[in-house]
Amino acid sequence: MRLDKFLWCVRYYKTRSMAADAIKKNRVQVNGAIAKSSKEVAPSDKITVRKDQIDYQFEVLQLPKSRLGAKLVSLYIIDQTPKEEIEKRELRKLSQNYYRSKGEGRPTKKDRRDLDDFMSMEDDPE
């Protein structure tokens, strides 16, 4: 099975073209070597994917016939991503929550709508 198709089948990328673009940008390695989209993937290959500044590593167990449901992915790959990389992802999620404190900077679209609703309620004397 082609590498781009495999990454799409095991749900590392939403579309096959996104997988092919990541491979073109040298973000995917097979057995430690940079690979092309047409590289044939076989069981026991070790694949490293750099996605969102995190290096995901996994080993291929079997080749799927088509795109899998999320619950079935564990039958085809073993995730070997180091704990440090997973912790990076968790820290990034937490830092995004505190990116903009309430009341700082320009109002968001939601803030502006809430303000408009509040101001229109003051104009109505009901």
Backbone torsions as a table, in degrees:
resi	resn	phi	psi	omega
1	MET	NA	140.1	178.4
2	ARG	-64.3	149.9	-177.6
3	LEU	-62.9	-45.3	-178.7
4	ASP	-63.8	-39.3	178.5
5	LYS	-67.4	-38.6	179.3
6	PHE	-63.4	-46.0	-179.8
7	LEU	-62.4	-34.1	176.0
8	TRP	-71.2	-41.7	-177.9
9	CYS	-63.7	-38.0	-178.3
10	VAL	-93.5	15.7	169.5
11	ARG	66.9	30.5	172.4
12	TYR	-80.7	-25.3	176.4
13	TYR	-132.6	148.6	-175.7
14	LYS	-72.2	-35.7	178.0
15	THR	-128.8	160.4	179.4
16	ARG	-69.4	-33.0	178.8
17	SER	-68.7	-33.2	175.2
18	MET	-65.2	-39.4	177.5
19	ALA	-64.5	-43.1	179.8
20	ALA	-64.2	-38.7	177.9
21	ASP	-64.0	-42.0	178.8
22	ALA	-63.9	-37.9	179.2
23	ILE	-67.9	-40.1	177.8
24	LYS	-62.4	-32.3	-179.6
25	LYS	-85.8	13.5	176.6
26	ASN	60.1	37.4	178.8
27	ARG	-97.9	0.5	-178.2
28	VAL	-126.0	132.1	177.2
29	GLN	-125.0	143.5	175.4
30	VAL	-118.6	121.2	-178.0
31	ASN	53.0	39.3	175.7
32	GLY	83.8	-1.9	-179.5
33	ALA	-115.8	142.6	177.3
34	ILE	-65.2	136.2	-173.6
35	ALA	-120.2	163.0	174.2
36	LYS	-99.4	166.5	-179.4
37	SER	-60.5	-32.5	-176.1
38	SER	-82.1	-1.9	179.6
39	LYS	-59.2	130.8	178.4
40	GLU	-80.3	129.4	179.5
41	VAL	-96.4	138.2	179.9
42	ALA	-128.1	159.2	175.1
43	PRO	-57.6	146.4	-178.4
44	SER	79.0	3.2	172.8
45	ASP	-72.7	144.9	176.3
46	LYS	-107.0	123.0	-175.6
47	ILE	-115.7	135.5	175.7
48	THR	-117.5	126.5	-179.1
49	VAL	-120.8	124.6	175.3
50	ARG	-96.8	112.2	-176.4
51	LYS	-139.3	126.6	-179.1
52	ASP	56.0	43.1	177.6
53	GLN	63.4	22.9	178.4
54	ILE	-127.4	136.0	178.6
55	ASP	-93.8	106.7	176.4
56	TYR	-89.6	135.4	179.2
57	GLN	-126.0	137.6	177.1
58	PHE	-153.6	160.8	179.0
59	GLU	-114.1	139.2	-178.6
60	VAL	-82.3	126.3	175.6
61	LEU	-95.0	-48.9	-179.3
62	GLN	-142.3	165.8	175.5
63	LEU	-103.3	124.0	179.0
64	PRO	-74.6	155.4	177.9
65	LYS	-80.8	-30.3	179.7
66	SER	-153.1	-177.0	-179.4
67	ARG	-61.5	139.2	-173.2
68	LEU	-100.4	158.0	167.4
69	GLY	-74.7	154.4	-175.1
70	ALA	-58.6	-32.4	-178.1
71	LYS	-73.2	-22.1	-176.3
72	LEU	-91.9	-7.9	-176.2
73	VAL	-59.4	-36.5	-177.1
74	SER	-65.5	-15.3	176.3
75	LEU	-78.4	-17.8	-173.9
76	TYR	-110.9	-21.3	178.2
77	ILE	-137.9	155.3	172.3
78	ILE	-113.5	120.6	179.8
79	ASP	-76.5	122.0	179.8
80	GLN	-119.6	26.5	-179.2
81	THR	-65.9	129.6	179.4
82	PRO	-62.4	151.4	-178.4
83	LYS	-61.9	-31.2	179.8
84	GLU	-61.6	-38.5	-179.8
85	GLU	-68.0	-38.6	178.9
86	ILE	-67.2	-37.8	177.7
87	GLU	-65.4	-36.0	175.9
88	LYS	-58.5	-43.5	-179.4
89	ARG	-63.8	-41.9	179.6
90	GLU	-65.4	-42.1	178.1
91	LEU	-63.3	-38.8	179.3
92	ARG	-63.9	-40.6	178.4
93	LYS	-62.7	-43.6	-179.7
94	LEU	-66.1	-38.9	-178.0
95	SER	-69.9	-28.7	179.0
96	GLN	-69.4	-29.8	178.7
97	ASN	-65.7	-30.1	-176.8
98	TYR	-105.2	21.4	-177.1
99	TYR	-63.0	-44.2	-178.1
100	ARG	-130.5	115.5	177.9
101	SER	-73.3	151.0	-179.6
102	LYS	-62.6	131.4	177.4
103	GLY	91.0	-0.7	179.2
104	GLU	-105.8	140.3	175.4
105	GLY	73.7	-166.3	-179.8
106	ARG	-70.2	146.7	178.0
107	PRO	-70.6	147.6	176.0
108	THR	-77.7	174.1	179.6
109	LYS	-60.9	-40.1	178.8
110	LYS	-65.0	-44.3	178.0
111	ASP	-58.7	-42.6	-178.6
112	ARG	-65.5	-40.1	177.6
113	ARG	-63.8	-42.9	178.0
114	ASP	-61.3	-41.4	178.6
115	LEU	-63.7	-43.6	178.7
116	ASP	-62.2	-41.5	178.0
117	ASP	-62.3	-42.0	-179.6
118	PHE	-65.4	-43.4	-179.2
119	MET	-67.7	-35.8	179.5
120	SER	-70.3	-28.6	177.1
121	MET	-70.4	-32.1	178.2
122	GLU	-71.2	-33.0	-178.4
123	ASP	-71.4	-32.8	179.8
124	ASP	-79.6	121.0	-178.1
125	PRO	-79.6	6.5	-176.7
126	GLU	-62.9	NA	NA
